[in-house]
Amino acid sequence: MTWKNSLQVLGSSLFLTAAFAPAPARAEDPVKEVRLYAIECGRIDFKDMGSFADTGEYDGKPGTLTVSCYLIRHPKGTLLWDTGLSDKLAENKAGDGDGYKFSVARPLIDQLKSIGVTPADVTHVAFSHFHVDHTGNANAFGASTWIINKAEMAWAESTPTPYGVDPKTFSSSKTVKTKLIDGDFDVFGDGSVRILKTPGHTPGHGVLEVKLKKSGVVILSGDLYHTHENRLFKRVPAFNYERADTLASIDRVEKIVKNTKAHFIVQHDRRDVATLPKFPAYLE
């Protein structure tokens, strides 16, 4: 993909946003068609982004990744895709690590309440993978059915604990109702919301494909990519579990994007997320 093509993709995405950005709606409103909400769930500031490409493009350069979560309302239920950084960070303002800083401006639970959704209203929770910036609020959804990739759970619970994983954030997995999956999974059984198996970043990583009546197909990246440039140049982070699997997953997803004319969202890139309606507006 050339820079020209990339700009054309972003331009068409912005047009899509303008065309299909309805006014906010309350959760108690009847849902006849699938809706997609993008929710800001924190940010991560890095002193050095070098590990996000194993070919040296980011060495020594600082950067910021947005953290986003997604609520999908369906006539048969409500799915939360990824749960972001912990809402507790909003109380503490920031959480510093070795070379990075986590921060949350507004808790996820509060944002859901603004559209009349409580954790008990969320029927399903699914995770692109089990890094802490995707599982931070998982335990708040103990009444939901958790859709979990078997390989991902085995990896996340292994000893020693993998880098970037905090088992405390998903400790409720031992008591909640779970649906364990191995490959692709059709969440509501009608093909409108599908988890696609894309290992590489982690062993059981997945992306989410959402088919909307007006807006067409939207694919949410998980951490298949972290930046728009990583997608453009097929850059692979040095910390990915398996480089070859990552590239194979990229190849598969990009073919699906082409064949379905999908609007692809890099979940950690604010520019991509900004092409979706600003919460509490939604795409349908």
C-alpha positions in Angstrom: 0.0 0.0 0.0 1.4 3.4 -1.0 1.1 6.6 1.0 -1.4 7.9 -1.6 -3.5 4.8 -1.1 -3.2 5.2 2.6 -4.5 8.7 2.5 -7.4 7.6 0.2 -8.3 5.0 2.8 -8.3 7.5 5.6 -10.3 9.9 3.5 -13.0 7.4 2.8 -13.1 6.5 6.5 -13.7 10.1 7.4 -16.5 10.3 4.8 -18.0 7.1 6.4 -17.9 8.7 9.8 -19.7 11.9 8.6 -22.4 9.8 6.8 -23.2 7.4 9.6 -22.8 9.2 12.9 -26.3 9.2 14.5 -27.2 11.1 17.6 -26.5 9.4 21.0 -29.1 6.8 22.0 -30.0 5.3 25.4 -29.4 1.7 26.1 -33.0 1.2 26.9 -34.0 2.1 23.3 -35.0 -0.9 21.2 -32.1 -2.2 19.0 -33.2 -3.6 15.7 -29.8 -3.4 14.0 -26.2 -3.9 15.2 -24.6 -0.7 16.6 -20.9 -0.1 17.3 -19.6 2.3 20.0 -16.0 3.3 20.3 -15.0 4.2 23.9 -11.7 5.8 25.1 -10.2 3.5 27.7 -6.9 5.3 28.5 -3.5 6.0 26.9 0.1 4.9 27.2 3.0 7.3 26.8 6.3 5.7 26.0 9.8 7.2 26.4 11.1 4.9 23.6 8.9 3.1 21.1 11.8 1.0 19.8 10.2 -2.3 20.7 7.2 -1.7 18.5 9.2 -2.5 15.3 12.0 -5.2 15.2 13.5 -3.4 12.3 14.6 -0.2 14.1 12.2 2.5 12.8 11.2 3.7 16.2 14.5 3.3 18.1 14.9 6.1 20.6 11.7 7.8 19.6 8.9 8.6 22.2 5.3 8.0 21.3 1.7 7.6 22.6 -0.8 4.8 22.1 -4.5 5.3 22.7 -6.3 2.5 24.4 -9.8 1.9 23.1 -12.7 -0.4 23.9 -15.8 -1.2 21.9 -19.4 -1.9 22.7 -21.4 -3.8 20.2 -25.2 -3.8 20.7 -27.1 -6.6 18.9 -30.7 -7.6 19.0 -29.6 -10.7 20.8 -27.3 -9.1 23.4 -24.4 -6.7 24.1 -20.7 -7.5 23.6 -17.8 -5.6 25.1 -14.7 -6.0 23.1 -11.6 -5.4 25.3 -11.9 -3.7 28.7 -9.0 -1.2 28.5 -6.8 0.0 31.3 -8.1 -0.2 34.9 -10.6 2.4 35.9 -8.6 2.7 39.1 -6.0 4.7 37.1 -8.6 7.5 36.8 -8.4 7.9 40.6 -4.6 7.8 40.8 -4.3 9.9 37.6 -1.4 7.8 36.3 0.5 4.6 36.7 4.2 4.7 35.9 6.2 1.7 34.7 9.7 1.2 33.3 9.8 3.6 30.4 6.0 4.1 30.1 3.1 5.8 31.8 -0.5 4.6 31.9 -3.4 7.1 32.3 -7.2 7.1 32.2 -9.2 10.3 31.9 -12.7 8.9 32.4 -13.6 5.4 33.7 -15.1 2.9 31.3 -18.0 2.1 33.8 -18.9 5.8 34.0 -19.0 6.1 30.2 -21.2 3.1 29.9 -23.6 4.6 32.4 -23.9 7.7 30.3 -25.8 5.6 27.7 -27.7 3.7 30.3 -25.6 0.5 30.3 -24.5 -1.2 33.5 -22.0 -4.1 33.7 -25.0 -6.4 34.3 -26.4 -5.3 30.9 -23.3 -6.6 29.1 -24.1 -10.2 28.1 -20.7 -11.0 26.5 -17.1 -9.9 27.0 -14.4 -10.9 24.6 -10.7 -10.0 24.5 -8.4 -9.5 21.6 -5.7 -10.8 23.9 -4.8 -10.8 27.6 -2.3 -7.9 27.9 -3.2 -5.6 30.8 -4.3 -2.7 28.6 -7.0 -5.0 27.3 -8.1 -6.7 30.5 -8.0 -3.8 33.0 -11.7 -3.8 33.8 -12.6 -7.4 33.1 -13.5 -8.3 36.6 -16.3 -5.7 36.6 -18.3 -7.8 34.2 -18.8 -10.9 36.4 -22.4 -11.4 35.2 -21.3 -11.6 31.5 -20.3 -14.7 29.5 -16.6 -14.4 28.8 -15.5 -15.6 25.3 -11.9 -16.8 25.8 -9.4 -18.3 23.3 -8.0 -21.5 24.9 -4.5 -20.9 23.7 -4.6 -17.4 25.0 -5.7 -18.4 28.5 -3.1 -21.1 28.7 -0.4 -18.6 27.8 -1.7 -15.9 30.1 -1.8 -18.3 33.1 1.6 -19.8 32.4 4.6 -19.6 34.8 6.4 -17.2 34.8 3.7 -14.7 34.0 4.3 -13.4 30.5 5.4 -9.8 30.1 2.5 -7.4 29.9 0.0 -9.8 31.6 -1.5 -9.2 35.0 -3.6 -12.2 36.1 -5.3 -10.2 38.8 -7.2 -8.2 36.2 -9.0 -11.3 34.9 -9.1 -13.3 38.1 -12.9 -13.7 37.7 -12.3 -16.0 34.7 -12.3 -18.8 37.3 -15.8 -18.1 38.4 -17.7 -16.5 35.5 -19.6 -18.3 32.7 -17.1 -18.9 29.9 -17.2 -19.9 26.3 -13.9 -21.4 25.3 -12.9 -21.1 21.6 -10.1 -22.4 19.5 -10.6 -20.6 16.2 -13.0 -18.1 14.6 -16.2 -17.6 16.5 -19.6 -16.2 15.6 -20.8 -14.4 18.7 -24.5 -14.1 18.0 -24.9 -16.9 15.5 -25.9 -14.7 12.5 -22.5 -13.8 11.1 -22.8 -10.1 12.1 -20.1 -10.2 14.9 -17.2 -12.6 14.5 -14.0 -13.1 16.3 -11.3 -14.0 13.8 -8.3 -16.0 15.0 -5.1 -14.1 14.4 -2.2 -15.5 16.4 1.2 -13.9 16.5 1.2 -11.0 18.9 0.1 -13.5 21.5 -0.8 -17.2 20.9 -4.6 -16.7 21.0 -4.9 -13.2 19.6 -8.0 -12.3 17.7 -9.5 -9.4 15.8 -13.2 -8.5 15.7 -15.3 -8.3 12.5 -18.6 -6.4 12.8 -21.1 -6.2 9.9 -23.3 -3.1 10.1 -26.4 -2.5 7.9 -25.6 1.0 6.8 -21.8 1.3 7.3 -20.7 -2.1 6.0 -17.9 -4.2 7.6 -15.7 -2.8 10.4 -12.7 -4.8 11.6 -11.1 -3.9 15.0 -7.4 -4.8 15.1 -6.7 -5.8 18.7 -2.9 -5.6 18.6 -2.4 -7.0 15.1 -1.0 -3.5 14.6 -0.2 -0.8 17.1 0.1 2.1 14.7 -1.1 3.1 11.3 2.5 3.0 10.0 2.9 -0.5 11.3 0.0 -1.5 9.1 1.3 0.4 6.1 4.8 -1.2 6.3 3.9 -4.5 8.0 6.2 -3.8 10.9 6.3 -6.4 13.7 7.0 -5.6 17.3 10.0 -7.2 18.8 8.0 -8.5 21.8 5.4 -10.4 19.7 5.1 -14.1 20.6 5.8 -15.4 17.0 6.9 -13.2 14.0 5.9 -15.8 11.3 2.4 -16.2 12.8 2.0 -12.4 13.0 2.8 -12.0 9.3 0.4 -14.9 8.4 -2.4 -13.3 10.4 -1.7 -9.9 8.7 -1.9 -11.6 5.3 -5.2 -13.2 6.2 -6.8 -10.1 7.6 -5.8 -7.8 4.9 -7.3 -10.2 2.3 -10.6 -10.1 4.3 -10.4 -6.3 4.4 -10.0 -6.2 0.7 -12.7 -8.7 -0.1 -15.3 -7.2 2.3 -14.2 -3.5 1.6 -13.9 -3.2 5.4 -13.2 -0.1 7.4 -10.2 -1.2 9.4 -9.4 0.3 12.8 -6.0 0.2 14.5 -7.2 0.2 18.0 -4.1 1.9 19.5 -3.9 4.6 16.9 -5.9 7.8 17.7 -6.1 8.7 14.0 -7.9 5.5 13.2 -10.1 5.6 16.2 -11.0 9.2 15.3 -12.6 8.0 12.1 -15.4 6.5 14.1 -18.2 8.5 15.7 -17.2 10.1 19.0 -18.8 8.4 22.0 -21.7 8.3 22.8 -22.6 8.5 19.1 -22.3 5.2 17.3 -22.0 3.5 13.9 -24.8 1.4 12.5 
